[in-house]
């Protein structure tokens, strides 16, 4: 049985756009401001300051709404539809922006909800929400935070290596590309779980 958060990325390893790859970080700044960079939304930085580069402006709103949803789900068993729709919108935008930032795609991501080679599908929880796991959500996710700290750090190292390789060869090595996709999937699964979009515990898996 597949996890209810599905991230699809159309492979783009060869014939890369070296010019946009060279300036990728600068080109991605508008999206970074809005939906954040590579990391996970509930970071220690957010806990300290209320905002972090991992979240973006829309992510900060999504986190605030997740706090509101925590109360509505724990005490009433309901997830307000409008809140869920906004958070899903943020997550879909985020997967497109991250795929571009992580050099997985060359096409510039749209501002908002539109077709893109990287996509995210979230299946709504079936039946009543699991109030107990929602109540303990942040504690349950701590193991993932610990593992992701090292995985994301490893991705940054391999990402820098890949940046140089693409500039000089025009290709993204298959193994490094797959590691980037796997990292993206893991991060977004955990974020969807933390933002209360799903109740099923994320797998400890890069696949």
Protein Blocks (a to p, Z undefined) as FASTA:
>chain_A
ZZfbdcdddddfbhpafklmmmmmmmmmmmmmmnopaddfkbfklmmnopafklommlmm
mmmmmmmmmmmmmmnopacfklmmmmmmmmmmmmmmmmmmnopafbdcdedjdddfbdcd
ddddehjddfklmmmmmmmmmmmmmmmmmmmmmmmmmmmmmmmmmmmnopacfklmmmmm
mmmmmmmmmmmmmnopafbdcdddfZZ
